[in-house]
Amino acid sequence: MSEYFLGLMSGTSLDGIDAAIVDFGGSFPTIYAAHTLPFEPELRQAILSLAQGQTTHEIEALGTLDTRLGEHFAQAALDLIEHSGLPRDAIRAIGSHGQTIRHRPDVQNPFTLQIGDPNIIAEHTGITTVADFRRRDIAAGGQGAPLVPAFHAMCFRTPAENRAILNIGGMANLTILPADAATAVSGSDTGPGNVLLDAWISRTQGSSFDAEGAWAASGTVIPALLERLMNEPFLRGAPPKSTGRELFQLDWLDRQLHGLTAPAADVQATLCTFTARSITDALHSWAPQTQRLLVCGGGARNLQLMNVLRAELTGITLDSTAAHGLEPEWIEAAAFAWMAQETLASRPSNIPSVTGARHPVILGGIYLAR
């Protein structure tokens, strides 16, 4: 019997809101319908400015964007339901990640902040909404990220082989899925995914992203710059750990570029290799027994990044999650649909061995429909 939940996700890349209706009625989740509601350039810039601390009157801006994004998340859900042909009351609940504005798990008073008011989503859609998933994990001593590994484990873990799941969004993270059921799932952020690639091409070419990595493929890697990038202390830290735009942004890149002169395309090529190498170094260090790496997230569409990843991997088969039942671009939205289901069933959906939390916790707050 079908059981539909709707997931909403907006990530570090700030390209829009991914919405997916997922049927959990079978033995494996099925994406019933999905789409992306893009952000208008003005809204994207407002979010980016707030996230990077470049906004005056921050509290006013925060309140305004919280409301505007709540309306956008609600609209993304309503558009998808209309497109799907399902009646609205067929959707058991919405799971909304929101938009991360700050993620500071390692300061004296750790916090993470996602906006996109779930009260507005519940009110505008008439559907019970679960949101604010990350803060309970932080309250339990965790990083609040990554959270999607629990969904990865449910979908892709197998006793047949040692697997890892690579999600490439604005940031990149790994989920390690040992074949031995007695071995805990582990994982962590590895560093930047698309965030530096998108920021550099936006600054120098006026494009929001490097389609299929074609511009990166036209350049030549700069060894001196690559060495500087790989010396970032975050990369050497042991899991659990997480990161975001607070570290990896253009100001950070400008410091690495200091004193170097190179064509912009060569910088893009170097950033592409940096992203791939930071991932493969982490994989080889944390899970050298991995036999198959499944890739999901928007970065899976970057052909040049995938080519560099293949070249950097040693003895590991690289696949898309599409070959194993779920299209890569919808996995995060599907994961938050699943977390909504778990929360309503009073089941924990964090993995302490991934986030560093003291114990499993039920994630998110519930905003009941009228």
Order of alpha helices (4+ residues) and beta strands (2+ residues): beta-beta-beta-alpha-alpha-beta-beta-alpha-beta-alpha-alpha-beta-beta-beta-alpha-alpha-alpha-alpha-alpha-alpha-beta-alpha-beta-alpha-alpha-beta
